[in-house]
Amino acid sequence: MNFRSLAAVLLAVAVALGAFGVHGLKDRLDAYAMGIWEKAVFYHFVHALGMLIVAAWQREDTGVVCWLFAAGILLFSGSLYALALTRILTLGAITPLGGAAFIAAWLLLAYRVFAR
């Protein structure tokens, strides 16, 4: 898997969703839902950038870290995007799974760096 390309695409999507939120949703979402949207974009962007940095190291042992970042973006940010748009509160139950994937990615990265 080319994680640098995936990260670049995820970064482009984060920028697009951020712009969509500001320009396309500002009159459709209340302040609470907009706050959820903005949090989703922030975590999406930060972790896609993290994936890009990790992938740029080109080490074989960082693939799992990148997959965990991708899973976190999908589960954490994806569930928040959907929650902001639909107000289906049960979607919030998915968000912690994405957060756990983010935490696992960072801890695994720390282990891989220090275990060298």
C-alpha positions as CSV (number, residue, x, y, z in Angstrom):
1,M,0.0,0.0,0.0
2,N,1.3,3.5,-0.8
3,F,0.4,5.3,2.4
4,R,2.0,8.6,1.2
5,S,-0.6,8.7,-1.6
6,L,-3.4,7.7,0.7
7,A,-2.4,10.3,3.2
8,A,-2.3,13.0,0.5
9,V,-5.8,12.0,-0.6
10,L,-7.0,12.1,3.0
11,L,-5.5,15.5,3.5
12,A,-7.2,16.8,0.3
13,V,-10.5,15.4,1.5
14,A,-10.0,17.0,5.0
15,V,-9.4,20.4,3.3
16,A,-12.5,19.9,1.1
17,L,-14.7,18.9,4.0
18,G,-13.4,21.8,6.0
19,A,-14.3,24.2,3.2
20,F,-17.6,22.5,2.7
21,G,-18.4,22.9,6.3
22,V,-17.6,26.6,6.3
23,H,-19.2,27.5,3.0
24,G,-21.9,24.8,2.4
25,L,-23.1,24.0,5.9
26,K,-22.9,27.3,7.8
27,D,-26.5,28.1,7.2
28,R,-27.7,24.4,7.6
29,L,-26.0,23.4,10.9
30,D,-26.5,24.9,14.3
31,A,-23.5,25.9,16.4
32,Y,-23.4,22.5,18.2
33,A,-23.4,20.5,14.9
34,M,-20.9,22.9,13.4
35,G,-18.6,22.3,16.4
36,I,-18.9,18.6,15.8
37,W,-18.1,19.1,12.1
38,E,-15.0,21.2,12.9
39,K,-13.7,18.6,15.5
40,A,-14.1,15.9,12.8
41,V,-12.1,18.0,10.3
42,F,-9.4,18.8,12.8
43,Y,-8.8,15.2,13.9
44,H,-9.1,14.1,10.2
45,F,-6.4,16.6,9.2
46,V,-4.0,16.0,12.1
47,H,-4.0,12.2,11.7
48,A,-3.8,12.3,7.9
49,L,-0.7,14.5,8.3
50,G,0.6,12.1,10.9
51,M,0.1,9.3,8.4
52,L,2.0,11.2,5.7
53,I,4.9,11.8,8.1
54,V,5.1,8.2,9.2
55,A,4.8,7.0,5.6
56,A,7.6,9.3,4.5
57,W,10.0,7.3,6.8
58,Q,9.5,4.4,4.4
59,R,10.1,1.8,7.1
60,E,8.4,-1.6,6.7
61,D,7.3,-1.6,10.4
62,T,5.1,1.5,10.1
63,G,2.3,0.0,7.9
64,V,0.2,-1.0,10.8
65,V,0.5,2.5,12.3
66,C,-0.7,4.0,9.0
67,W,-3.6,1.5,8.9
68,L,-4.6,2.5,12.4
69,F,-4.5,6.2,11.4
70,A,-6.8,5.4,8.4
71,A,-9.2,3.4,10.6
72,G,-9.3,6.2,13.1
73,I,-10.1,8.8,10.5
74,L,-12.9,6.6,9.1
75,L,-14.4,5.7,12.5
76,F,-13.7,8.9,14.5
77,S,-14.1,11.6,12.0
78,G,-16.5,9.7,9.8
79,S,-18.9,9.1,12.7
80,L,-18.7,12.8,13.7
81,Y,-19.3,14.0,10.1
82,A,-22.4,11.7,10.0
83,L,-23.5,12.8,13.4
84,A,-23.3,16.5,12.5
85,L,-25.3,16.0,9.4
86,T,-28.0,13.6,10.7
87,R,-28.2,14.2,14.4
88,I,-28.5,10.4,14.8
89,L,-27.0,10.2,18.3
90,T,-26.2,6.5,18.2
91,L,-23.5,7.3,15.7
92,G,-21.6,8.8,18.6
93,A,-21.1,5.2,19.8
94,I,-18.7,4.6,16.9
95,T,-16.5,7.6,17.7
96,P,-14.6,6.1,20.6
97,L,-13.5,3.2,18.4
98,G,-11.8,5.7,16.1
99,G,-10.3,7.4,19.1
100,A,-8.9,4.0,20.3
101,A,-7.4,3.5,16.8
102,F,-5.7,6.9,17.0
103,I,-4.3,6.1,20.5
104,A,-3.1,2.7,19.4
105,A,-1.4,4.2,16.3
106,W,0.5,6.8,18.4
107,L,1.5,4.2,21.1
108,L,2.6,1.7,18.4
109,L,4.6,4.4,16.7
110,A,6.3,5.3,20.0
111,Y,7.1,1.6,20.6
112,R,8.5,1.2,17.1
113,V,10.7,4.3,17.4
114,F,12.0,3.5,20.9
115,A,12.5,-0.2,20.2
116,R,15.0,0.4,17.4
